[in-house]
Amino acid sequence: MQIAVAGLGRMGAGMARRLARGGHPVVAWNRHAEVAHELADEPENGGRVAVADALDQLSGEMPGPRSVIISVPSGDATEQMIHQLMGILEPGDVIVDSGNSNFNDSKRRAAMVEERGLEWLDMGVSGGIWGLRVGFCAMLGGKREVFDRFEPAVRTLAPEAGYLYCGPAGAGHYVKMVHNGIEYGVMQAIGEGFDIMHASDFELDLAAIAELWNHGSVIRSWLMELAADAFKREGSDLEQIKGWVADSGEGRWTVLDAIDHNVPAPVITLSLMQRFRSRREPDSFTDRVLAALRNEFGGHAIVGAGGDGGAAAEPATTTTAGRSAD
């Protein structure tokens, strides 16, 4: 099926490439059109990528009913994109928000686009910069019949058994929100464990230990594999990385939802608080590990040792051309 991808940042470009290489014709739009043209010219994409130089060209480049995946930063950029598409698309076309949007916004936006005769899917996506190679884990919310129509595309985007219809509008982004809250807690535990070993009286090879734990251990995981990679590349002291750890919103929303439902979530809550602390106090080794892990899976910028962390949220590594990975 033919799919449009609007926004060719780290995630959007990876999804466009995976769709094209999986046999789907793709129409690509990006705020900086040269990025879309470069992607279209990549021989690996088999000539299956067409370029819409202007957003209003999307409808002319593909027959209806159309599916448009938007991959821009959550918040105002996503809201503006949806309003633009509502003025361009035709009844029956589908807007698929693949960003890290708040699930309440997704519920509101679904109702808004449906008033215009359009369809909606929220698609929480995990996989970071590795998604092109191994597939994007996808969590979708919206009408079941709209999901069924879109399923051939998401089947190509995801690894085997790597996607799920989660429920009505907002459910996909809700599940992705909790996913990222869990991610905060797991990363914090990994960081603290390696901090303890780094401070010990033994001269331990942290890269070797991370590698060891990925073979038969009960804590083996992709995050542990990425920890091993970071230690191998940066060294056991992670000296070139400042322990300044950003958060991109989902951890906060997870904690707020836990409060709203009277669910005790101390690990996720404290892991979020620790990220706040990392941006106020001198960096710790735990925070260096977290910063290194975020760079490994999502390509998030690392603040160099001695650098200024700047703002209190995600560093300015994402523009309206594309959204940050989880």
Stockholm file with secondary structure:
# STOCKHOLM 1.0

chainA/1-326         MQIAVAGLGRMGAGMARRLARGGHPVVAWNRHAEVAHELADEPENGGRVAVADALDQLSGEMPGPRSVIISVPSGDATEQMIHQLMGILEPGDVIVDSGNSNFNDSKRRAAMVEERGLEWLDMGVSGGIWGLRVGFCAMLGGKREVFDRFEPAVRTLAPEAGYLYCGPAGAGHYVKMVHNGIEYGVMQAIGEGFDIMHASDFELDLAAIAELWNHGSVIRSWLMELAADAFKREGSDLEQIKGWVADSGEGRWTVLDAIDHNVPAPVITLSLMQRFRSRREPDSFTDRVLAALRNEFGGHAIVGAGGDGGAAAEPATTTTAGRSAD
#=GR chainA/1-326 SS CCEEEECCSHHHHHHHHHHHHTTCCEEEECSSHHHHHHHHTCGGGTTCEEECSSGGGHHHHSCSSCEEEECSCTTHHHHHHHHHHHTTCCTTCEEEECSCCCHHHHHHHHHHHHTTTCEEEEEEEECGGGHHHHCCEEEEEECHHHHHHHHHHHHHHSCTTCEEEEESTTHHHHHHHHHHHHHHHHHHHHHHHHHHHHTSSSCCCHHHHHHHTTSSCTTCCHHHHHHHHHHHHHCTTCTTBCCCCCCCSHHHHHHHHHHHTTCCCHHHHHHHHHHHHHTTSCCCHHHHHHHHHHHHHHCCCCCBTTCCCCSSSSCSCCBTTBCCCC
#=GC SS_cons         CCEEEECCSHHHHHHHHHHHHTTCCEEEECSSHHHHHHHHTCGGGTTCEEECSSGGGHHHHSCSSCEEEECSCTTHHHHHHHHHHHTTCCTTCEEEECSCCCHHHHHHHHHHHHTTTCEEEEEEEECGGGHHHHCCEEEEEECHHHHHHHHHHHHHHSCTTCEEEEESTTHHHHHHHHHHHHHHHHHHHHHHHHHHHHTSSSCCCHHHHHHHTTSSCTTCCHHHHHHHHHHHHHCTTCTTBCCCCCCCSHHHHHHHHHHHTTCCCHHHHHHHHHHHHHTTSCCCHHHHHHHHHHHHHHCCCCCBTTCCCCSSSSCSCCBTTBCCCC
//
